[in-house]
């Protein structure tokens, strides 16, 4: 603008659903947290509907001066990593300490009234602004045709309701739209003999999960309490600014050079019980790292060292600054229940084995999960258990091959690569495909492998 004022105009992607709730909840979340003193951009104006001159939903927000942490992430030295990660944990601890009366997502009461035509939500008063808890806006609750479902998405009155809602949503989706599909993870299709899988098995397993869910709520009240976390806490959503070297760290010169000045992208933020939100953010964790990297390439070795350092400092700072979160992170029972919850609520992708395997594991460790005096409501036949475990072993090969290809090509979740690595990634992926297919004798096996190559383009409509 003429007076050098800058701002961000944010509009939802065409595939974003539900646009009204996504925009309205993000605005309310940002303003709520900013009012709590957190470094969240100021929202100047917004429209959760396209009924405006621009003909689109939008958010006008503050332009945060600084640089994305991702731009300097790999350049940070040991003391700087410790400082920045500690700041991230400090902010996360402040956010997670805010109590909420129910689960779902945060809104202005007026926006929910516009959407529903009546007063809805659980009131969440803050000074003179009327916030409330409304429908859970996490993407899996609305993905694809799930947005057409009339199902319970909150507010959740208690942890039991939160545990069950996503699985109920997915069962409703499959009952209405489900049909046999090949597994979405194409590297696994050979293990299924390239046969389409029925959604009926997944519906059955979702029902078994719902029977279990009633008993999976922790006894500790603090773990059942509702709280909020950043929905995608990664370096690209953290803005930092440089400051002179901090004089308060004589043994670590430069450790105070970077300060967090903004937390971005609050779309799809949810309020859930503490034990369901706990976890090290995906870009900060390093669980899959082997103890001794074999690569001699300096970049790969340094990348592993950096990842280990980040993971260590996140865990260490969480232990010191966010005790409840650390307890949930280190509790094997909470960890397992979160895995089961995430799998049951995830969109069905043409296979149910991962959920079935977790259900079998839950029956085997039921006393550890809920106590010896609570009978398990689910029982599997020994032969069924044996077949499930055998198939888990069968999937280890394609899953391992996928992880190896991921390392070779350098892609991340959903085969994503940074823009600057796209051409290189495409070339490596094509070379990998040619190399693998060359080793398979000509015939049906090679034709099927080529037709189902996991890095080729595919139509995902049937899985939405």
Legacy VTK file of the C-alpha trace (Angstrom):
# vtk DataFile Version 3.0
C-alpha trace
ASCII
DATASET POLYDATA
POINTS 464 float
0.000 0.000 0.000
1.059 3.647 -0.446
1.961 4.189 3.224
4.065 0.966 3.276
1.387 -0.822 5.313
1.248 -4.524 4.484
-1.235 -7.229 5.370
-2.072 -10.794 4.414
-5.250 -11.661 2.517
-5.931 -15.356 3.122
-8.553 -17.288 1.171
-9.309 -21.011 1.556
-8.154 -23.540 -1.005
-10.946 -24.700 -3.361
-10.854 -28.150 -1.710
-11.084 -26.758 1.847
-14.145 -28.051 3.695
-16.166 -26.818 5.358
-15.212 -23.300 4.282
-17.576 -21.482 6.662
-16.487 -23.364 9.764
-12.814 -23.416 8.719
-12.638 -19.634 8.321
-14.882 -18.762 11.279
-13.012 -21.094 13.625
-9.570 -19.939 12.520
-10.498 -16.290 13.136
-11.978 -16.977 16.565
-8.977 -19.114 17.527
-6.483 -16.440 16.474
-8.297 -13.633 18.257
-8.808 -15.726 21.379
-5.132 -16.665 21.627
-3.968 -13.144 20.793
-6.129 -11.857 23.645
-4.226 -14.287 25.872
-0.964 -12.554 24.945
0.306 -15.142 22.458
2.211 -14.058 19.305
-0.617 -14.642 16.853
-1.263 -12.253 13.903
-3.970 -9.666 14.378
-7.126 -10.268 12.328
-8.381 -7.041 10.744
-11.500 -8.373 9.033
-12.945 -11.615 7.737
-15.896 -13.209 5.969
-16.759 -16.888 6.483
-19.137 -16.736 3.487
-18.650 -15.735 -0.183
-21.437 -13.139 0.188
-19.155 -10.143 -0.405
-17.567 -8.112 -3.208
-14.698 -10.606 -3.594
-17.134 -13.541 -3.919
-15.003 -15.685 -1.632
-14.409 -16.397 2.023
-11.395 -14.469 3.323
-9.307 -13.344 6.290
-7.402 -10.042 6.336
-4.620 -10.347 8.883
-1.424 -8.760 10.071
1.766 -9.179 8.047
4.279 -10.523 10.567
7.765 -9.094 10.085
10.492 -11.709 10.193
11.375 -14.935 8.435
9.890 -18.410 8.473
11.805 -20.637 10.848
11.968 -23.236 8.055
14.196 -20.877 6.044
16.948 -21.049 8.670
16.044 -24.349 10.344
18.947 -26.419 9.029
21.407 -23.575 9.627
20.784 -23.418 13.370
23.641 -24.602 15.525
23.272 -26.623 18.709
22.656 -23.761 21.147
20.316 -22.035 18.698
18.292 -25.234 18.226
17.954 -25.561 21.990
16.838 -21.916 22.323
14.285 -21.932 19.506
12.790 -25.304 20.417
12.516 -24.203 24.043
10.614 -21.087 22.928
8.265 -23.288 20.886
7.610 -25.488 23.903
7.069 -22.450 26.154
4.393 -21.128 23.801
2.837 -24.576 23.416
2.688 -24.956 27.203
0.867 -21.615 27.525
-1.671 -22.655 24.892
-2.239 -26.108 26.382
-2.747 -24.646 29.863
-5.887 -22.752 28.770
-8.961 -24.637 30.063
-12.026 -25.242 27.895
-15.513 -26.342 28.982
-16.055 -28.802 26.117
-14.441 -30.283 23.020
-14.760 -29.320 19.366
-13.405 -26.088 17.873
-13.526 -22.428 18.869
-15.913 -19.886 17.296
-17.682 -16.627 17.827
-21.197 -17.403 19.032
-22.610 -14.993 16.441
-20.972 -16.905 13.582
-22.411 -20.201 14.755
-25.827 -18.620 15.058
-25.556 -17.430 11.430
-24.629 -20.927 10.277
-27.250 -22.815 12.272
-29.986 -20.186 12.410
-30.110 -20.595 16.173
-27.904 -20.307 19.226
-25.538 -23.290 19.426
-22.250 -24.174 21.062
-20.942 -24.158 24.610
-20.226 -20.596 25.842
-16.586 -19.633 26.339
-16.631 -16.073 27.753
-13.566 -13.852 27.440
-13.896 -10.219 28.569
-16.612 -8.667 26.387
-16.238 -11.028 23.414
-18.523 -13.999 23.023
-16.543 -17.119 22.165
-17.957 -20.613 22.275
-17.101 -24.218 21.464
-18.785 -25.533 18.321
-18.283 -28.285 15.708
-14.928 -30.039 15.469
-13.284 -28.610 12.343
-10.442 -31.139 12.013
-10.059 -32.140 8.370
-10.814 -35.898 8.791
-14.241 -34.964 10.183
-15.199 -33.268 6.897
-12.915 -34.743 4.241
-14.513 -35.163 0.815
-18.124 -36.389 0.902
-17.991 -36.572 4.702
-19.011 -32.922 4.645
-22.451 -34.103 3.448
-23.041 -36.185 6.576
-25.310 -35.116 9.401
-23.273 -36.579 12.263
-22.165 -35.484 15.703
-19.039 -33.322 15.413
-19.384 -31.665 18.790
-19.383 -29.866 21.028
-18.197 -32.893 22.994
-19.403 -32.883 26.581
-16.776 -35.345 27.770
-13.792 -37.429 26.708
-15.979 -40.444 25.901
-17.886 -38.428 23.283
-14.646 -37.152 21.753
-13.237 -40.684 21.518
-16.305 -42.004 19.711
-17.233 -39.151 17.332
-14.652 -39.629 14.576
-15.269 -43.377 14.344
-19.029 -42.809 14.206
-18.477 -40.310 11.408
-16.411 -42.783 9.414
-18.938 -45.578 9.867
-21.717 -43.258 8.657
-19.602 -42.329 5.621
-19.005 -45.972 4.681
-22.634 -46.930 5.170
-23.675 -44.186 2.755
-20.820 -43.972 0.249
-18.636 -47.022 0.830
-17.845 -49.491 -1.936
-15.018 -51.969 -2.544
-11.715 -50.235 -3.365
-8.104 -51.095 -3.944
-5.870 -49.884 -1.102
-4.967 -46.227 -1.520
-1.382 -47.052 -0.536
-0.429 -48.582 -3.845
2.827 -50.064 -2.548
0.631 -52.389 -0.444
-1.633 -53.617 -3.232
0.515 -56.606 -4.116
0.130 -57.878 -0.536
-3.643 -57.794 -1.140
-3.164 -59.611 -4.484
-4.446 -56.491 -6.237
-7.975 -57.252 -5.009
-10.512 -54.624 -3.979
-11.318 -54.570 -0.267
-14.842 -54.376 1.135
-15.774 -51.471 3.438
-17.926 -53.877 5.477
-14.865 -55.190 7.311
-13.903 -51.667 8.307
-17.437 -50.897 9.489
-17.257 -53.991 11.686
-13.898 -52.958 13.139
-15.152 -49.425 13.801
-17.984 -50.920 15.838
-15.471 -52.974 17.835
-13.477 -49.806 18.478
-16.593 -48.005 19.724
-17.236 -50.821 22.190
-13.715 -50.394 23.516
-13.718 -46.593 23.504
-16.144 -46.377 26.417
-13.458 -47.861 28.670
-10.366 -46.112 27.294
-10.702 -42.799 29.122
-7.874 -42.204 31.655
-8.783 -41.952 35.319
-6.541 -38.911 35.790
-8.783 -35.837 35.512
-6.015 -33.623 34.093
-5.575 -35.976 31.124
-9.323 -35.915 30.423
-9.482 -32.106 30.540
-10.065 -30.288 27.250
-7.240 -28.201 25.806
-5.951 -26.812 22.484
-2.748 -27.246 20.475
-1.475 -25.765 17.248
-2.905 -28.007 14.478
0.336 -28.064 12.444
3.225 -27.001 14.674
6.131 -27.040 12.256
8.945 -24.609 11.337
7.128 -23.164 8.297
4.335 -21.961 10.617
6.721 -20.232 13.030
8.005 -16.708 12.311
11.313 -15.671 13.853
13.313 -12.486 14.019
16.984 -11.923 14.740
18.307 -10.172 17.824
21.860 -9.442 19.010
23.628 -12.291 20.771
22.093 -12.825 24.184
24.407 -11.784 27.038
22.644 -14.127 29.469
24.216 -17.258 27.977
28.023 -16.891 28.332
28.581 -20.585 27.706
26.401 -20.602 24.573
27.173 -17.490 22.489
24.519 -16.919 19.841
21.925 -19.049 21.605
19.572 -16.083 21.939
19.923 -14.798 18.374
16.470 -15.947 17.231
13.168 -14.994 18.811
9.747 -16.324 17.835
7.521 -13.433 16.764
4.530 -15.210 15.241
2.599 -18.492 15.096
0.765 -18.908 11.786
-1.910 -21.141 10.216
-4.556 -22.011 12.798
-6.946 -23.631 10.325
-8.485 -26.886 11.608
-7.467 -26.244 15.237
-9.369 -28.454 17.668
-10.137 -28.626 21.373
-9.800 -32.217 22.605
-8.943 -34.077 25.816
-5.302 -33.658 26.743
-4.443 -37.335 26.266
-5.706 -37.242 22.662
-3.720 -34.132 21.690
-0.381 -35.142 23.198
2.524 -35.973 20.911
5.736 -34.591 19.470
4.869 -32.577 16.333
5.630 -34.500 13.152
8.436 -32.247 11.891
10.124 -32.240 15.307
10.101 -35.969 16.052
12.721 -38.514 15.088
11.253 -41.857 16.156
12.115 -43.695 12.945
15.807 -42.832 12.946
18.133 -45.866 13.123
20.830 -45.660 15.759
23.757 -45.461 13.332
23.104 -43.827 9.941
24.945 -45.607 7.147
25.034 -42.695 4.705
28.455 -41.178 4.204
26.992 -38.113 2.524
27.539 -35.109 4.790
24.105 -33.607 4.147
22.333 -36.819 5.139
24.485 -37.307 8.223
24.036 -33.710 9.348
20.291 -33.920 8.685
20.051 -36.928 11.005
22.129 -35.202 13.665
19.918 -32.105 13.427
16.727 -34.187 13.659
18.022 -35.999 16.754
18.965 -32.683 18.334
15.507 -31.206 17.711
13.741 -34.269 19.085
15.944 -34.310 22.185
15.439 -30.628 22.985
11.682 -30.822 22.403
11.389 -33.745 24.834
13.736 -32.114 27.350
11.971 -28.722 27.261
8.554 -30.374 27.486
9.659 -32.287 30.584
10.786 -29.002 32.184
8.032 -26.638 31.019
4.921 -28.713 30.270
4.788 -31.498 32.833
1.309 -32.767 31.988
2.143 -33.024 28.306
5.370 -34.834 29.145
3.456 -37.301 31.303
1.106 -38.062 28.405
4.052 -38.330 25.983
5.876 -40.826 28.164
2.868 -42.896 29.216
2.672 -46.010 26.978
-1.050 -46.392 27.677
-1.862 -42.852 26.483
0.391 -43.332 23.465
-1.426 -46.509 22.434
-4.895 -45.029 22.937
-3.950 -42.045 20.743
-2.779 -44.389 17.992
-6.049 -46.307 18.164
-8.096 -43.087 18.217
-6.252 -41.639 15.206
-6.609 -44.821 13.177
-10.322 -45.256 13.919
-11.090 -41.662 12.913
-8.939 -41.545 9.774
-10.664 -41.597 6.361
-10.975 -45.148 5.037
-8.471 -45.802 2.255
-9.426 -49.230 1.016
-8.013 -51.345 3.862
-8.827 -52.036 7.490
-5.801 -54.042 8.583
-4.043 -51.293 10.547
-7.140 -50.728 12.683
-7.708 -54.466 13.085
-4.111 -55.010 14.217
-4.450 -52.290 16.866
-7.738 -53.770 18.079
-6.076 -57.179 18.449
-3.211 -55.567 20.347
-5.710 -53.779 22.600
-7.352 -57.060 23.593
-3.951 -58.500 24.455
-2.951 -55.583 26.684
-6.441 -54.742 27.970
-5.564 -55.084 31.652
-2.626 -52.723 31.159
-4.862 -50.207 29.378
-7.853 -50.065 31.719
-7.130 -52.292 34.718
-7.626 -55.946 35.537
-11.121 -55.422 36.959
-12.635 -54.174 33.654
-13.604 -56.979 31.249
-12.682 -56.478 27.602
-15.833 -56.005 25.470
-14.145 -57.469 22.375
-12.788 -60.953 21.781
-11.079 -62.391 18.696
-10.782 -66.054 17.751
-7.211 -67.400 17.996
-7.157 -68.169 14.276
-8.234 -64.598 13.486
-5.447 -63.230 15.690
-2.864 -65.456 13.976
-3.978 -64.369 10.502
-3.927 -60.702 11.510
-0.392 -60.940 12.864
0.761 -62.906 9.817
-0.590 -60.208 7.521
1.183 -57.539 9.583
4.410 -59.407 8.828
3.455 -59.587 5.166
3.081 -55.810 5.056
6.519 -55.204 6.580
8.166 -55.673 3.164
6.128 -53.109 1.171
6.179 -50.689 4.099
9.954 -51.058 4.357
10.343 -50.611 0.594
8.253 -47.447 0.788
10.458 -46.052 3.541
13.547 -46.834 1.481
12.116 -45.090 -1.581
11.201 -42.142 0.619
14.851 -41.795 1.603
16.082 -42.121 -1.992
13.660 -39.606 -3.518
13.464 -37.338 -0.474
9.682 -36.952 -0.225
7.671 -36.431 2.941
4.031 -37.021 3.920
1.819 -37.880 0.933
4.917 -37.805 -1.338
5.278 -34.041 -0.781
8.568 -32.287 -1.585
9.537 -28.605 -1.245
9.063 -26.533 -4.418
12.799 -26.134 -4.905
13.257 -29.936 -4.905
10.328 -30.777 -7.195
12.208 -31.310 -10.479
14.939 -33.297 -8.768
12.354 -35.381 -6.934
10.444 -36.117 -10.145
13.635 -37.205 -11.890
14.664 -39.477 -9.028
11.173 -40.979 -8.853
11.207 -41.781 -12.573
14.693 -43.285 -12.346
13.614 -45.386 -9.379
10.569 -46.675 -11.282
12.651 -47.663 -14.318
15.240 -49.394 -12.126
12.648 -51.420 -10.192
10.607 -52.454 -13.232
13.765 -53.520 -15.034
14.350 -56.146 -12.326
10.874 -57.710 -12.784
10.551 -60.211 -15.660
8.134 -59.207 -18.412
4.642 -60.518 -17.793
1.609 -60.059 -15.552
3.590 -59.265 -12.396
5.497 -56.471 -14.112
2.358 -55.097 -15.762
0.563 -54.922 -12.405
3.547 -53.331 -10.690
3.726 -50.666 -13.398
-0.050 -50.030 -13.384
-0.003 -49.596 -9.593
3.291 -47.717 -9.231
2.963 -45.755 -6.013
4.466 -42.473 -7.253
2.397 -42.115 -10.438
-0.572 -39.758 -10.635
-3.908 -41.256 -9.640
-7.558 -40.264 -9.405
-8.394 -39.938 -5.718
-12.115 -39.149 -6.095
-13.264 -42.592 -4.964
-11.385 -42.168 -1.679
-12.978 -38.815 -0.818
LINES 1 465
464 0 1 2 3 4 5 6 7 8 9 10 11 12 13 14 15 16 17 18 19 20 21 22 23 24 25 26 27 28 29 30 31 32 33 34 35 36 37 38 39 40 41 42 43 44 45 46 47 48 49 50 51 52 53 54 55 56 57 58 59 60 61 62 63 64 65 66 67 68 69 70 71 72 73 74 75 76 77 78 79 80 81 82 83 84 85 86 87 88 89 90 91 92 93 94 95 96 97 98 99 100 101 102 103 104 105 106 107 108 109 110 111 112 113 114 115 116 117 118 119 120 121 122 123 124 125 126 127 128 129 130 131 132 133 134 135 136 137 138 139 140 141 142 143 144 145 146 147 148 149 150 151 152 153 154 155 156 157 158 159 160 161 162 163 164 165 166 167 168 169 170 171 172 173 174 175 176 177 178 179 180 181 182 183 184 185 186 187 188 189 190 191 192 193 194 195 196 197 198 199 200 201 202 203 204 205 206 207 208 209 210 211 212 213 214 215 216 217 218 219 220 221 222 223 224 225 226 227 228 229 230 231 232 233 234 235 236 237 238 239 240 241 242 243 244 245 246 247 248 249 250 251 252 253 254 255 256 257 258 259 260 261 262 263 264 265 266 267 268 269 270 271 272 273 274 275 276 277 278 279 280 281 282 283 284 285 286 287 288 289 290 291 292 293 294 295 296 297 298 299 300 301 302 303 304 305 306 307 308 309 310 311 312 313 314 315 316 317 318 319 320 321 322 323 324 325 326 327 328 329 330 331 332 333 334 335 336 337 338 339 340 341 342 343 344 345 346 347 348 349 350 351 352 353 354 355 356 357 358 359 360 361 362 363 364 365 366 367 368 369 370 371 372 373 374 375 376 377 378 379 380 381 382 383 384 385 386 387 388 389 390 391 392 393 394 395 396 397 398 399 400 401 402 403 404 405 406 407 408 409 410 411 412 413 414 415 416 417 418 419 420 421 422 423 424 425 426 427 428 429 430 431 432 433 434 435 436 437 438 439 440 441 442 443 444 445 446 447 448 449 450 451 452 453 454 455 456 457 458 459 460 461 462 463
